[in-house]
């Protein structure tokens, strides 16, 4: 998008308003914002004691919503469920739909449902007014193969629960079709959510995309994952952040803080990370998070194994304070909805996580304007989907009572303005959308009355600011500048001023220049990011003054950097570098080398593949006698020797990508020869002992310069499909691969049932399971498994025994009064006695009066990893054998 020049009059006006000669009386007024995020245990004197009990009821089952991958709730409580019976690894079209669920009398029970529209892989849904936004996979009618993923919008103007006609395309091709065809949607583009700023935020998995196109004709390419945003009409598409692995959804709080629970974001161990995002930030996967961590904004915590799915930020004062004003994150792998209690920390946050609601393979979460929560459960539908699994539940607090939400289509401007002041984010958001849609001429004044009312809550005022910004675009900049002079809302006014590049006309530079030195780090962050968006190169000098903390230090060789430890000090210099790069501030950065701003300048120059940058670095090297600075310049030049190859969407790095960095597919460019000649020449002036420095630069930055010695890294870039013929008989392949890779491999391998029968014994399966009727019953009977489970379900049960525990075979732990313990399956029970059978088949009869405790275990008796030593071919044979047991 072209840069918008700033009118001279606007700059003069801002200079008058922000007279630099006046004393700086600014302060950081953060008390209300800080207190918004509650810590636990709660201060009951401040928040009041409340019930923390919840009432969960079934709302719809697999007969109506099988394999629910996503859901969204309209403000009046209609639930739109994305049915996806392809699952994450299926590739056959025609198995998806969006189903609308209606509780017409608001008694908590489903009264009717309709198939809103047929659509494959509905991974993200938003219901606003008479529109339903959907992100889904598009298949070719001719070939039946995936063509990519699209963001579309359907309309239902007559509110009959059925889309009025075909969708309107907003973004085309926002996931790479080659990966969708070869693997399915498991690392594709996923959830969508709209913020109070009016942008639709899109969670992009690490398939990435090539030449996604919005309605403006703007095209974007993204190597790997991140967050993209777009206006509701499909225009102004832009990158918000980059460097995630496989995020599934975004949570957005009333102040436009964005959070995700990254889905296995740590490639080596498949761990998950909870992340708070700062606009323009780089989060490091896979190129930086291991060896170049200092250049990233780290996550807030590494949570170990799991699989993050739906996300939501709870803002509803009808819910207990314990559960309010917190990000809620679903984890499919752990069958758990988590709460993350966030605490402000400079421009970022710290967090404390805790379990909230247990739900079988939870996929998504949303609320309506009356405070009803709806959750979707995959419930063992498997990696290829199922028409027999999955459900939706409704959750409300114990003392909750239904409050009807007004019909917004009949609401007046005054009524909608009052709803902007509501004590829940859902009401404020939908009132905003209605106000902007039905009353575009009056919305600005109405919203400004809320934004400027200091008696209102901060979240209401922020809603007013963003509503005003959308209603007035560039013409409202004068009032937003006035708001930016108030400490409490300065951050939000500055963000709103620069939020849309199409609305920058008349936006002055001075408030943002002032903001870089604000006493509030959140204001600093907003101002720094905005200067990169405004595009005026005059801002570079101010940006270069941002200090780089001592934590900007590369990890020691052979260690993995701290990519999941909060580091609020790095946020401001990080986004300053991003803005300098956006401004292409090569000259300013080069001029700053050797000054007090040198460290930030050299950091920014790492990303400036410009001949002027190379020439400037070489000249600066020759002009200084500072030995340490010389080494830093050499490091920057070595980083510039290569750059990332253009991404064409034809490949994906797989589940175990090369994490060495700094480029995934580095290539040389026009100044590479100049850099090489200079580095080689300088090496010759170093004595033999100090020449090791160049070998280390060669290895770290993967320059492949022969004169510097052999590169130490033996990592191999993986960007193709699994070669089954090559590895299917390799022992231990199952344990070395991700579960998804194994599922894909064995799905297409026939296997030998004779070998499978032998493996059933040699792998120890026979010790726990019987095949023939009449044999002692130990664990679940396998003689009919093929009629109960399909191939993929059997595979998943072997690989993840805890994911699908057979009915009647949950492990039970019994402790008796004589301090003995028994673990096994309850095979018989009367009012007075219980029979428990352990894994060896030994049965014990216990008198119930002697039982001290009895607990149903959440884990299977079958330990995970029993198939780890097998090859793909061997596992396929075992599955084929079991599949034939009917």
N, C-alpha and C positions, 0 to 999 in steps of 0.2 A: 504494500500500500504506500502511496506517495506521502512524503512528509508534508505537514501543513505549516506554513510559515506563520509567525506570530505578528500580528499587527503592531506597528510602532506605538500607536496611541494606547493600546492595551498595556504595553510594557511601561509607558510613561505613567499611566494611571496606577499601575501596581507599585511603581517606585514611590509615588506620592503616598499611597496607602501604607506602605511598609518602610517609611523613611528610615534609612540606615543610620542616621545620626542620632535617633532617639535611643534611650537606654533600653536594653533587653529586659523586659519584665515578664517574659514568658515563664510558665511553670508547667509541670506535668500533672494534670488533673486526672488521675487514674483510679480514684477511689471507687466510683460507681462501677467502672468496668472490671476492676479487680474483684469486687465483691459479687459480681454477677456469677462467677464460676465458683460453685460451692465446694468446699473441702469436706471430707468425712473422716472422723465423726463430726456431724453438724453441730453448730452452736445453737441449741434449741431456744436460747433466749433471743437469738436473732431470727431464726427461721421458724421456730415453733415446732412442737412435737407433732408427729403425724404418723398415720398408719403406713406401713410399708408392704402390706399384703396386696396381692394382685389376684384378679379373677380371670382365668384363661378358659375360653370355651371354643370348641370346634365350630368353625364357620362353614367350611366346605371341604369335601373329601376328594379322593382320586376319581370318583365317578364324574366329577365336574371339573376339577382342576388338577389333573395328573401332571407330575413333573413341573411344578411351578418354579420357574427360574427367576422371576421378578414380579413385583407388584407395585401399584401406585393407587392412592386413594384420593378421590375428589373431596372437596371440602364438606359436602353433605353426606359422605360415608359410602358412596359407591366404590367398590373395589375392582380395579382392573388387574387381572392376573395374567402374566405371560406364561402360557403353557408351552413347554419346549421338550417334546418327546424325542428329539434327537440327542439331547444331553450335550455334554462337552466334546464327545468324540464321534458322534454319529454324523453322517454326511448325506443322508437321504432326505430330500425336501418333502413338504406336505405334511409335516408332523407338528406344526406349531399353530398357535392361535392366541388371541387375547380374549379372555372371558370376563364379562362384567357381572359382579355379584351385588345384589341389592337386598338390603334389610329395610323394607318399606315402612314398617311400623316401629323401627328402632328398638326392638326388644332383644336384640343380640343374636337372633336366629335368621338364617338365610331364607328369604321369601321367594326370590326368583333369580334367574340368571339368563344371560344371553351370550351368544358368541358374537363379540363385538366385531372381530375381523380375523380372517386367517392370515397368519404371517409366520415365517420361519425364524427360529432362534430369537424370540423377543427378549433381549437382554437388558433393555432400559425402557422405562415407561414414565411419563409425566401426564397427569390429567389436570387441565386448566381450562376453565369456562366450558365451551363446547368442543374443545380440541383435546386430542390425545396424541402426544408425541411418543414416537417409538423408535428405538434403535434396534435393527434386526439384520439378518443375513438375506441377501437377495440372490435367488437362484435363477439360472438361465432356463427358460421354458424349453429351449431346443436341446440342450445337453444335459440338463438336470444337475449341473455343477454350480458351485458357489461363484458368484461374480464379485463379491465384496460385501461390505456391510454399509447400510445407509441409515441416515437419520431422516425420518419422515414425520408428517403430521396428518392425522385423520380428523374429520369433523363429524359431529353428531348433533346437528342443529335442532332436530325434532326430539332429541333426548329419548329415543326408543331403545337405546342400548346396542344399536347396530350402526356401524360406520356408514355415512351417507354415500360414499363412493370410494374411488381409488385415493390413495394417499397423495399428498403434495411432497415432492422431494426437497429436502433442505440441504443435506450434505450427501454426496455420492462417493462411495469407495473409501470409507474411513476404517477399513481393515484390509490387509493384503490378501487377495483372493488365492494366491498360491498356497499360503499357509492354511487357509480355510479348507481348501480342497484336499490337502495332504493329511491334515490332522483333525479338523473340526474347529469348534469355537473355544477351546479351553484357554487359550491365551489371546483371545480376540478383544475387540472393543466392547465395552460392557455397559455399566449403569450410567444413567443421566439424571441430573437434578438441576432445577432452576433456583438461583439465588434471588435475594431481595434486590440485587442490582440488575435483574432482568436478563442475565446471561444463562444459557444452558451449559452446564459443565459436564464434560464427557470423560469417563474413565477409560483410557486407552491401554489395553494390554500390550505385552511386548512383541506381539506380531507386528505392531506398528502399522504404517500404511504408506502408500505412494500415490501422490497426485490426487488426494481427496479434494473434492471440488464443491464449493458452496454456491448459493444462488447468485452471488456477485460474479461468479467465475473465478474467484480466488482459489488457487491451488496450494496445497501443503503436503509435505512429506515428513514423516517422523520415523526415524530409526529407533525402535524400542518403544517403551511405554511412557505415559505421562498423562497430563490433563489438557484437553482442548476445550475451548469455549466458543459459542456462537450465539448470535441474537435469535430470538424466537421466529423471526421470518427467514432464517437461514442465511443471513449475511454477516459480514465482519468476522468470519472464522479466524481464530488465532490460537497460538500455543500459550498455555497458561504456565505450566511447569513441565520439566522433562526429567527422565532418569528413574522411572519406576519399573517394576517388573510386570506384575500381573494384577493390578488393582481392579476391583470389580464394581466399585461404587464410590460416591463421595458424600460426605456429610458436611453441611454448611451451616454455620451458626449465624445469629442475627447481625453480627459485625463483619461478616464475610471472611471469617476464618474457615479454612477448608481442611478436612481431615480424611484419611483413609486408613484402613487396616490392610497393608500391602499383602497380597496373596503370594506367599513364598518368595519374598523379595530378596532373599539371600541365597544366590544360586548354588553354592556348594552344599549347603545343608538343608535347603528348602525351608528355611525359617521365615517367619512373618514379622513385619515391623509396623508399628503404629506411627503415623507420620502427620505432622502439621505442616502445611504448605505456605510458603511465601511466594507471591507472584514473581515470575521470571526465574525462579530457583532451579538449580540442577541438583538432582537427588542421587545421581551416581551410578545407576545400574545399566550395564555391567562394567563400563569402562573405568569408572573412578572409585567405586565404593570400596575397593580393596587396597590398591596401591597409590591412589591419588585422592584419598579421603579429604585432605585439607581443602580441596577445591569444591567440595559439596556442602550442602546443608544436611546434616545427619538427621535420621529419624529420632523419635523420642524414646523408643525402647525396642529391643529385640525380644520377641515373645516365644521363641522356640517354634516347634512344628505346628502347623495348622493350615487353614485355607480361608482367608478373608473373603467375605461376600458382601451382602447389603450393609449400607451405612445410613445413619440418621443422627441429626442433632436434636435432642429433646429440648423444646422451649414451650412449656405449657404449664401454667401455674395451677391447673386443676390436678396435676400429678404431685405426688409426695415430693417434698424438697430433696429427699435423698436421691431421687431419680430425675431431677430436673436440672436443666442447664448443663447437660453433659453430652459428649459424643457417645453414641451407641453403635457398636460394631458387631456384625454377625460373623461367625466363624463356622463355615460348613464342615471343616475337618474336625472340629471339636464339638460340634452340635451345641453351640453355646452363643448366646447374645451377651456381649461384654459391655461394661461401662468403663470409660476412661475419664477419670477426673483430672481435668487440665488446670494448671496453675500458670498464670502469666509470668513470663521470665524475659524481661527486656522486649525485644521484637518477636520472641517466640514463646514457647510453653515448656513446662515439664508435665509429667503425667503420673497417675497412679491407676492401675487397671484392676478390675474386679469382676467376678462372674455375676450375671444378672438373671437371665432366663435360659433354661435348658430346653432345647428344641431339636428334634432329629434332623441333622444336616440342614440347618436354617439357611435360607437363601436371601431373604429380603425383609425389609421393615418399612412401614410408613404410618402416618397418623392423619386423621381427618380433623376438621375444625371444631369438633365437639370433644376431642381428646381421646377418641378410640384408636387404639393401636392394632395394627394387623401385621401378622408375621406369616411368611411362607416357609414351609418345610419340604425339602426334597425327599426326606424319609426313605432313603435306600433306593431311589429310582435309578441309581447306577450311572456309569459314565456314558451310557448310550440312551438314557431315558427309559421310562416305563409308563404304561397306561394303567398300572395298578398301584402306583405309589405316589405320595405327595398329598399335602393338604394345606389349608389356611386356617389360622386361629385368630380370634379376637381377644385382646387383653385390655382390661381397664382396672384402675385402682379399686380397692374394696369399697370405699365410701363414695365412689363416683356416681353422679346422676346425669342422665342425658340432658343436654342443653341444645335445643334446635338451633341450627345455624341459619341465618336469614337467607332468603332467596336473593342472591346478589343481582340477578337480572332485573329485579324490581327496585333495588336500592337507589336512593338519591345520592347526590354528591356529598351531602352532609352526612348521611348514614355511612357511606364508604369511608369518609374521612375519619369518622369516629372509630371504625374498625381498624384503621391504621394504628390506633392507640391500644389495641387489644393486648391482653397478657399472654397471648400464644402466637407463635410465628406463623402458623397455618392461616389464621384469620387475617393477619396483617398482609401476608403474601397475596392471598386471593383477592382481598379488597384492593390491593395495589393493581393487580392485573385488570380487574373490572373497571377501576377508575381510569386507567390509561386507555383502555379499549373503548369505553362508552362515552367518556367525557374528556377527550384530549385537550380541548381548549380551556377547561376549568381545572384540570388535574394539577397544573403547576401551582396555582395560588393555593389550592386546598392542601397540597403536600407541603408547601412552604410554611403554612400555618402550623403544621405539626413539627416540622424540622426546627423552627425557631422558638417553640414553646418550651422554656426551661423547666416547667413544672412536670413535664412528662418523663417517662422512663427513657433511658438511653437507647434501648432497642427500638422504641417507638420513634424517637427522633431520627435514628439512623434510617429506619424505613421511610420516614418523610424525606430525608436527604436524597436517597436513591430514587424515590418516586419523582421528586422534583427534577433531578438530573435527567431522568428518562423523558419526562414531559416537555422539558425545555431545550434539551440538547445544548448547543453552544450559546444560545441566547440567555441561558440562566447562569452564566459564569459569574456575573457581578454579585448575585446573591450568595453563591457558593463561596466566593472569595471572602465575603463578609463573615460567613459561618466559619471559615478557616481561621479567623482571628480569635475564635473562642476555644480555649484550651481543651474543653471536654469533648468537642466534636471535630477538632482540627483534622485529625487523622482521616475521618470519614468524608469530610468536605474535600480534602485534597484528593483522596482516591476517586471520588465521584467526578471531580473536575477533569481528571485525565483518564477516566474509565473507558471512554470510547474515542478512538482515533478519528472517527467521523464527526465528533462534536468538539473539536479543539479550537474552533474559530473563536477568537477573542479571549482565549485562556491565557492569562499572563504567566510569565516565568518566575517572577519574584517570590510569590508565596512558596514555591517549591525550593528555590534557592535558600530561602529562610528556613524551610523545613529541614534541610540537611543538618542544620546545627541546633535543632529543637531539643529541649531537655527530655522530651519523651521519645524513646527509641522506636515506638510504633509509628509516630509521626515521621521520624527520620526515614524509616523503611518505606512508608507510603510516598514520601517526597522523592526518595532516590529512585524507586521504581517508576514513578511518574515522569521524571526527567528523561529516562530512557524512552518512554512512550511519546513524549512531546517532540523529541527529535531535534531540539535546538543545540548545536554543538557548543554554544557558549556555556552550557552547563558543565562541560568536562572539567574545567578548572576546579569547580566546587566539589564535584564527585571524587576527584583525585585526593582531596583532603581527608576522606574517610580513612580512619586508622585501621590497620591490620593487626589483629591480636596475636599474642604469642602462640596461641593454639593453631595458627596457620603453620603447620609443620608436617612434612611428609612422613608417612609411617616408616619405621625402620624396615630395611630390606628383609623379606621373608616373613613379615608379620602382616596381619590384616588390619587395616585402619579402623578407627572407632566410628563406624557408619550408623550406629544406633545409640549414641550417647548425646544427649542434648548439649548444644553449644550455641547459645544465643549470641555470643560475642562474634561469631563468624557471619551472622546473617547480614549485617549492614555492609561490610566490605564485599561480601559475595554479591549482593544485588547491585552494589556500586560498580563492580566489574561487569556485570551483565548489562548495565545501562551504558557504560563506556563502550562496550562492544556494539550495542545497538546504535550508538551515535557514531560508530566507526572513528573513534577519537584517537587515531593513530598518531597524529602530530603531537597532540597534547600529552599522550602517554610517553612518547619518545622524549619530549622535552623535560618530562618529570624524572627521567632516569638520573640517579645520582643526587636527587633532592630528598627532602624529608618525605616526599610522596612516592619514592622510588618503588617500595615494595608492592603497593597496589598497582602501580603502572606496569611493572614487570608481570604481575599476575594477569592483568588484562591483556598484555601483549601475547600471552600464550595462545590466545584464540584469534589473533589478528593475522591471518595469512595474507599479508599485503607486502609487496616489495618495499614499500616505504618503511614498514616496520622492521624488515630485515636490514635494510641500509642503516636505519637509525640505531638499531642495536649494535651493529658492527662499529659505527662511528663512536657510539658511547663507550664501547669497550676500549677503543684505541685512545679515547680522550681521558680515561681515568687511570689512576694509580692505585685505586682501592682494590686490594686482592679479593676481598669477599664479594664486592660488587661484580668484579670480572667473572667470578665463578657463577654468580646468579645470571649474568647475561648469557654465558655459555649454556647454562641450563635452559634458558628461554629459547635460544636459537635452536638447540637440539630438539625442543618440543615442536618448533615450527618446521622442522625438516620434513615431516609428513603431515598430512591432513586426512580427515575421514573421506573415504570414497563415496561418491553419490550413491544413494540407496534407491534401488529400482523395484523393491518389493518382491523379488523373485526368490528370496531365501529368508530363513529364520535361523537363529543361533541355537535352537533346541533348549532342552531343560538343563543342560550343563554347559553354559556358554563360557568362552574364554574370558576370564575376568582380569587379565593382566593390564589392559589399557596401554596408553591413553586413547588409542583408536582401535576400533574393532577390525576394520579393513583399511589400514593405512596405505596411502599412496603418495608419491612425490608430486610436486607442483612446480611452477615456473621458477621459484627461487631456491629450490632444493639443491641444485648444483652449486649455487653461490654459498649456501650455508655449509655444504659438505666441504668445499674447498677451504673455507675459512676455518672450520673446525679442525680439519686435517693439518692445516698449516700451523694452527696454534698448538696442536698436540706435539708437533716436532720441537717446539720451544720449551716444552715441559721435560723435566728429567724423567728417567725411566720409572722411578717410584711413583711419581705423581701422574703418570700417564694412565694409571688405573681409573682415574676420574672419568676419562673419556670412554673407557670400556663400560663403566657403570651407566653413563649417560646413554650409551648405545643400547644397553640391555633394557634400561628403564623405559626409554622412549621408542624402543623397537625400530631404530633407524636402519639396521642391517648394513652398516658401513663396514666393509671388510677390513679396512685399515685399523679399526678399533678392536678387532678380535671377534671370536665367535660369540654369538648371543647365547645366554645361558638358558633362556626359557624354551621348554619343549612343548608348550601348550599348542594344541591344534584347534583351529577354528572349525566349529561344527555348524554347518549351515544347510545340510541336506537331510533328507528323510533317512530313517534307520535302514541300513542295508541288511535285511534279514538273512540273505544267503550267506553273508560273510560272518555273521555273529550268532545265528540261531542255535548253533551247537556249542557255543562258548560257555564253559562251566562258569557259574557265578554271575551270568549276565543279568539275571533277575534282580539280584541284590545290588548290582551296580547301576541300575537304571531307575528312573522315576516310575511310579505306579502307572501314570498315564502312558508312558512309552511302552511298558510291558503290556498294558491293555490293548494298545494298537497292534503290537507285534503278534500276540497270540490269537487275536481275533481272526487273522487271515491265515494262520498256520493250522493245517488239518490235524496233525499229531497222530500218533500210533496208539490206539487203545490197549494193545497188548503190552506195550512198554508202560503205558499209563497204569495198568493194573499192577505191574511189578513195582512201580514207583509208589503206589498207594501203600504198599507194605514197607518198602525200603525207606521212605520218608517218615515213617512212623504214624501215618494216618490211621492204620488199622488198630493202633493202640487206643484211639479215642472214638473211632467211628465203626459201626458195623454196616455191612453191605447186604448180607443174606438175612432174610427173615428167620427168626429163631435164635440168632446169635444174641449174646448178652447185650443189652442196650446200655451204652456208655454215654457218648455224646450224641449229637443229632444223627439220626439214621440216614445213611447215604444211599440206600437201595432204591429210593424214588426221587433223588435229587434232580435228575434230568427233567422230571415232569413239574418240578416246583420252580426251578431257576433256569434261566437261559445261560448261554456261554459266558457272557460278560459278567453276570451276577455271580456265577461260580468263581470266576477269576478274582473278582473283587473280594469275595468272602475269604479266599485263600490269602490274598495279599494284605487285606485289612480285616482281620477277623472281628475286631471291635466295632466295625461299621455296621454290621448286620448280624446281630445275635439271633439265632433261631428261636422262634417262639417256644416256650417251655424249657429252654436250655440256658436261661440266664444263670450265671454263677451265683450261688448263695453261700455266704459265710455265716456259720452258726457257732457262737461261743456258748459253752455250757457252764453251769455253776461250779463244776469241778475243774475249771480253768483249761478245758480242752477245746480245740477248734476243729471244725469240719468244713471243708469247702467242696462243693460239687453241685449236682443237679438234684432238685427235689423230684423224686419219681412217684411218691405216693404220700398222701396226707389225710388224716382223719382229724376229728376234733381234739383228740388226745395225743396222737403220735404223728411223727413225720419221718419219712425215709429219705436219706440223702445219699447219693451215689457219687463217689469221686471219679477222677479221670481214669483210674485203672479198672473201674467197674465194680469196686468194692462198695457194697451197700451197708449203711448203718441205720438202725432204727432208734429213734430218740423219743423219749417221753417229753412232751411239750413243757411239762412242769419243771424240767431240768434246764430249759433253755434260758440263758441270760440275755443274749442279743441275737438278732437275726437280720442280716443285711443283704439286700440284692446288690451284687457287684455290677459296675458299669462296664467292666471289661470281660472279654470272652475267656473261657478256659484255654482256648487255643492260643498259644503265643504267636505274635507276629514274627515274620522272618523265616518260617520253616522252609519256604521255597527259595530262599536267597541263593543257595548253592546251585540251583538248576540253571540249565540253558533255556532259551526261549522254546526250543523244540521239545525239551523234556516237560516243561510246564504245560505246553500245548497238548502233549500226549496225556498227561494226568487229567487235564480238563476234559478232553475228548472221552476218556474212560468214564468220568463222572457224569458227563452229559448223556451217556448212553444208559445210565441207570434210571429206568422208568417203571 
